[in-house]
């Protein structure tokens, strides 16, 4: 299974609260550093009926609460 790694400062679907794909947080010095997200297209919870990849960016971006 392929994954992508995105810094938490990147405004990508992988770091967005509306991302519906599998992902996990990688920590450095007990602080969130990056998000490892599964590759592929997944539903966007902000835009009904649309799909996106982890690297996509949209105007409805909202930082994932788990990396705040």
C-alpha positions in Angstrom: 0.0 0.0 0.0 1.4 3.4 -1.0 1.6 6.4 1.2 2.5 10.1 1.0 4.1 12.1 3.8 3.1 15.8 4.2 4.4 18.4 6.7 1.7 19.6 9.1 2.2 23.1 7.7 1.2 22.1 4.2 -2.5 22.9 3.3 -3.2 19.6 1.6 -6.1 17.2 2.0 -3.9 14.9 4.1 -3.7 17.6 6.8 -7.4 18.7 6.5 -10.2 17.9 8.9 -12.4 16.9 6.0 -10.1 14.1 4.7 -11.7 10.7 4.8 -8.7 8.6 4.0 -6.5 6.6 6.3 -3.7 8.6 7.9 -1.4 8.9 10.9 0.7 11.5 12.6 4.4 11.3 12.9 5.9 13.2 15.9 9.4 14.8 16.5 10.3 15.8 20.0 6.7 15.0 21.1 5.3 17.5 18.6 3.3 16.7 15.4 5.7 16.9 12.5 4.1 15.2 9.5 1.1 13.2 8.4 1.4 9.9 6.6 -1.6 9.5 4.3 -2.7 6.6 2.2 -2.4 7.2 -1.6 -5.6 7.1 -3.7 -8.8 9.1 -4.0 -11.1 9.5 -1.1 -14.4 11.3 -0.4 -14.2 14.9 0.6 -16.4 15.4 3.6 -16.7 19.2 2.9 -17.9 18.8 -0.7 -20.5 16.2 -1.2 -19.9 13.9 -4.1 -16.3 15.0 -4.7 -13.2 13.0 -4.3 -9.6 14.1 -3.7 -6.1 12.8 -3.3 -4.0 13.5 -0.2 -2.0 16.1 -2.1 -5.1 18.1 -3.2 -5.8 21.6 -1.9 -9.2 23.3 -1.9 -10.8 26.5 -0.6 -12.6 24.6 2.1 -9.4 23.5 3.9 -9.6 23.3 7.7 -6.6 22.2 9.8 -7.1 18.7 11.2 -7.8 19.1 14.9 -5.5 16.3 15.9 -2.4 18.2 14.7 -3.3 21.5 16.4 
